[in-house]
Each structure stands twice: as C-alpha cells, then as structure tokens.
Amino acid sequence: MDIIHRNNIHVIGNLNAPSTLILNHGFGLDQTCFKDIIPAFEQDYKIVLFDNVGGGKSDINAFSPKRYETINGYATDLAEIITALELSNINYLGHSVSGMTGVLTYTHYPERFSKLMLLGSSPRYLNEPTTNYVGGFDIPTLNSLFEAMENNYHAWAAGFAKAVMRHEDKPELAEEFARNLEKIRQDIAIVVAKAIFYLDHRFELPKIHVPTLVMQTAEDIAVPAVVSEYMEAHIPDCRRIKIHTEGHFPQITAPHEVIAAIQSFL
C-alpha cells in the first residue's frame, strides 16, 4: 500500500534539520488544523503532517472497521509512517486521541522519539468509580452519544461541535468543525468514536521515559482538568501547562499560547 497516498502525507519545513516534528490531528479534524502552529517551527524542524484514515484527504478505501475498532490501528499507521520516512529524533505532538496514538507508538519504537507533547489528550474517557478515576463520561452518556450519531448524524455533528469548540462568540469555529465532522462517513465516524471513548491506556503512562508535555485548556468538556493531573502524576518525566482558552481545540482558538508552550518545552 502507498502510505503517502493513504495518509496524504506532507513533509515540509527544514528538510535538513536534525530533529523532526510530527503533528497528528484528532477526531473530526485534518492536518490543516495546525496551520497557525507550523510557521513558528518550519525553520528549525522537518515537519511531518498527515491525515488519519477516515478523515481529511486520506484514502477512504483504506478504512477497515476491524483495523480501526481500537486506536491500535492508528498507532500501527503512525509506526508505518515513521518507518517509511525513516524518521528519528522525533518530537511528537498529538492532539486529542492522537496523543495516545503517539504514546502507543512510542512504546514500540522508543529509540525514535525525543519528546512527547499531548494536547487535550486522555488515557481513558470513561469514569471508573471502583478506582475513583474520573475521565469525564459515564456509560449512559456514551450510549446517548452513539445513539444520537446513529439516529441523526447531521444534528449530532452540529450539537457536538458547539459543545466541544465552545467560544460561542465565534460561532463560525463550531460551524466549521461541524462541517468537518459531516465530511466523515457516518459509519466510519461511529466506529472511530467508539474506539476513542472506550479506550483505556492508563497502564502505558508509566512506560514513557522521554520528557513529556501535557497541555490542558481551562474548560474542555471532552477532557476535564483532572485527567491532565492524572497524566502528570503517572508519567515519570512530565510537565503540565494550562492553555488559557476554552474548548478542545487550542491549536485553533489559542495558537500563540500553544506555540509558546511548545517552544518552552523544546
């Protein structure tokens, strides 16, 4: 399979730079969500951008419900990209679920990575009352979410976009995200959403042995602040920074703050 075509890969920036910066988008987005982040790093890093299968301009024919029923499928894709492009000295930025995709890939190829940056990421979205773990969601809430996706995907996309984007004073942001969600085939969106919301990779966090930056926005319905605190406590060499914006997409709503956080870490 042509991985370049499958994931719509673009390698930009300083192609001779000793370090690589991989930018991996979350659910409902594509590589263009980093457009305001890229200029700050294109002189000093080789930057790798791509679209996850099922979204953006990736090859829709590459989507397999079996492969992507867990995010291990996306971690495998990332590993194949890293191997095919012969990448090393990787500084990895993963937004939302792609933070955990990067963690899983790192555990199999630790020698390839220099640093991890997790933007609005979570190792588990479901609450676990038996251990007092708070992820932000319970089973009835998720059942309602998936039912809404199945019954009226258009209405769900509009409502979900508003809830996670916030910034009611800029409705065009949520409207654009809703349009991006609607570009995803309904059956694919449901498979991927279930893979995300049912994941549990808490046990991977102590295995991370590279410096890690966790970035958390002030108000994020998808990832409560307590989740970033949990990651900070369970990743050995971790630094946590609060991005002063609302919603789940700080690279869109507060790019300069995200840039400053990354620069202070790198």
C-alpha positions in Angstrom: 0.0 0.0 0.0 1.2 3.5 -0.8 1.4 5.0 2.7 2.0 8.5 1.3 -1.3 8.4 -0.5 -3.2 6.5 2.2 -2.4 9.2 4.8 -2.0 12.2 2.5 1.5 12.8 4.0 3.3 16.1 3.6 6.9 16.7 4.7 7.6 20.4 5.0 9.9 22.9 6.9 13.6 22.5 7.1 14.2 19.1 5.4 17.8 19.1 6.6 17.0 19.7 10.2 18.4 17.1 12.7 15.0 16.9 14.5 11.6 16.0 13.3 8.3 17.5 14.4 5.3 15.2 13.8 1.9 16.9 14.1 -1.1 14.5 14.5 -4.6 15.8 14.5 -7.6 14.5 16.5 -11.1 13.2 15.5 -13.0 15.3 13.1 -10.0 17.4 12.0 -7.2 17.0 9.5 -3.7 18.3 9.2 -4.8 21.8 8.3 -5.8 22.4 11.9 -2.1 23.1 12.6 -1.8 25.8 10.0 -1.3 28.5 12.6 1.3 26.4 14.6 3.5 25.5 11.7 5.2 28.9 10.9 6.8 29.0 14.3 8.7 25.8 13.7 9.3 25.4 10.0 12.8 27.0 10.1 14.2 24.6 12.7 12.4 21.3 12.2 11.4 18.9 9.5 7.7 18.8 9.9 5.6 15.8 9.1 1.8 16.2 8.5 -0.8 13.7 7.6 -4.5 12.8 7.7 -5.7 9.8 9.8 -7.6 7.2 7.8 -11.2 8.1 7.6 -10.7 11.8 7.7 -9.3 14.7 5.7 -7.9 13.7 2.3 -6.8 10.2 3.4 -7.7 7.2 1.3 -11.2 6.3 2.3 -10.7 2.8 0.8 -8.0 2.1 3.4 -10.5 2.2 6.2 -11.3 -1.1 7.8 -13.7 -1.4 10.8 -11.6 -4.3 12.1 -8.3 -2.4 11.9 -9.7 0.7 13.5 -12.0 -0.7 16.1 -9.3 0.3 18.5 -6.8 3.1 18.2 -4.1 0.4 17.8 -4.9 0.6 14.1 -3.9 4.3 14.1 -0.8 3.6 16.1 0.2 1.0 13.5 -0.3 3.6 10.8 1.9 6.0 12.7 4.6 3.4 13.1 4.4 2.7 9.3 4.8 6.4 8.5 7.8 6.7 10.8 9.4 3.6 9.3 8.6 4.5 5.7 10.0 8.0 6.1 13.0 6.8 8.2 12.2 9.4 10.9 14.3 9.8 14.1 14.8 12.4 16.8 11.0 12.8 16.8 9.3 15.5 18.7 5.7 14.3 18.6 2.6 16.5 19.1 -0.7 14.6 19.3 -4.0 16.4 19.6 -6.8 14.7 21.5 -6.9 10.9 20.8 -3.7 11.2 18.7 -1.9 11.9 21.9 -2.5 8.3 23.0 -1.8 7.1 19.4 1.7 8.6 19.9 2.1 7.0 23.3 1.3 3.6 21.9 3.7 4.0 19.0 6.4 5.3 21.3 6.2 2.2 23.5 7.1 0.1 20.4 9.8 2.4 19.0 11.2 4.4 21.9 14.5 4.9 20.3 12.9 7.0 17.5 11.4 9.6 19.9 12.9 12.5 21.7 9.9 14.1 23.3 6.1 13.7 23.5 3.6 16.6 23.6 0.0 15.7 24.4 -2.6 18.4 23.6 -6.0 17.8 25.1 -5.3 14.1 25.4 -6.8 11.4 27.7 -5.7 7.9 28.6 -9.4 7.0 29.4 -12.6 8.9 28.8 -14.9 6.7 30.9 -15.2 7.2 34.7 -14.2 4.2 36.8 -16.0 4.5 40.1 -14.2 1.5 41.6 -10.8 3.3 41.4 -12.2 6.8 41.7 -10.8 7.6 38.3 -12.6 10.5 36.6 -12.5 10.5 32.8 -15.5 12.8 32.3 -18.0 10.3 30.8 -20.2 7.5 32.0 -21.8 4.6 30.1 -25.3 6.2 29.8 -23.8 9.4 28.4 -21.8 7.5 25.8 -24.8 5.4 24.9 -26.8 8.5 24.3 -23.9 10.0 22.2 -23.7 6.9 20.0 -27.5 6.7 19.6 -27.6 10.4 18.5 -24.8 9.7 15.9 -26.9 6.8 14.5 -30.3 8.5 14.5 -29.4 11.9 13.1 -25.8 12.4 12.3 -26.2 15.9 11.0 -27.9 17.1 14.1 -25.4 15.3 16.3 -22.4 16.9 14.5 -23.9 20.4 14.9 -24.5 19.9 18.7 -21.3 18.1 19.4 -19.3 20.8 17.6 -20.8 23.6 19.7 -20.2 21.6 22.9 -16.5 20.8 22.3 -15.5 24.0 20.5 -17.0 26.5 23.0 -16.3 30.1 22.0 -19.9 31.0 21.5 -18.8 34.5 20.4 -17.2 32.9 17.3 -19.9 30.6 16.0 -18.0 30.1 12.8 -15.5 27.9 14.6 -18.1 25.4 15.7 -19.8 25.6 12.3 -16.5 24.7 10.5 -15.9 21.8 12.8 -19.4 20.5 12.3 -18.8 20.7 8.5 -15.6 18.7 9.0 -17.5 16.1 11.0 -20.1 15.8 8.3 -17.4 15.0 5.7 -16.7 11.8 7.6 -18.8 8.9 6.5 -21.3 8.2 9.3 -20.4 4.5 9.8 -16.7 5.4 10.0 -17.4 8.2 12.5 -19.2 5.8 14.8 -16.5 3.1 14.6 -13.8 5.7 15.4 -15.8 7.4 18.1 -16.3 4.1 19.9 -12.6 3.3 19.6 -11.9 6.6 21.2 -14.4 6.8 24.0 -13.9 3.1 25.1 -10.1 3.2 25.1 -8.1 2.7 28.3 -4.3 3.2 28.1 -3.6 4.4 31.6 -1.2 1.5 32.1 1.0 2.8 29.3 1.8 6.1 31.0 4.4 4.8 33.4 6.3 3.3 30.4 7.0 6.7 29.0 10.7 7.5 29.5 11.1 10.7 27.4 10.3 14.2 28.5 6.5 14.7 28.1 4.4 17.9 27.9 0.7 17.8 28.8 -1.3 20.8 27.6 -4.7 21.3 29.1 -7.2 24.0 28.3 -9.1 25.9 31.0 -12.5 24.4 30.1 -12.7 21.2 28.0 -15.8 19.1 28.0 -14.0 16.2 26.4 -11.0 16.1 28.8 -11.6 17.6 32.3 -8.5 19.1 34.0 -8.4 16.2 36.5 -7.4 14.0 33.6 -4.3 16.1 32.8 -3.5 16.0 36.5 -3.7 12.2 36.4 -1.3 12.0 33.5 1.1 14.4 35.2 1.1 12.1 38.2 1.7 8.9 36.2 4.1 9.9 33.5 7.7 9.8 35.0 9.1 13.0 33.4 6.1 15.1 32.8 5.3 18.8 32.7 1.8 20.2 32.6 0.8 23.5 31.2 -2.6 25.2 31.2 -3.6 26.9 27.9 -5.8 29.8 28.7 -8.7 29.2 26.3 -11.9 27.2 26.4 -12.8 24.2 24.4 -11.0 21.2 23.0 -9.1 22.8 20.1 -6.4 25.2 21.5 -4.3 25.0 18.3 -7.3 26.7 16.6 -8.5 29.0 19.3 -5.2 30.0 21.0 -2.4 29.0 18.6 0.1 31.6 20.1 -0.3 30.1 23.6 0.2 26.6 22.2 3.3 27.8 20.3 4.7 29.4 23.5 4.1 26.2 25.5 5.8 24.0 22.8 8.8 26.4 22.5 9.3 26.5 26.2 9.4 22.7 26.2 11.5 22.1 23.2 
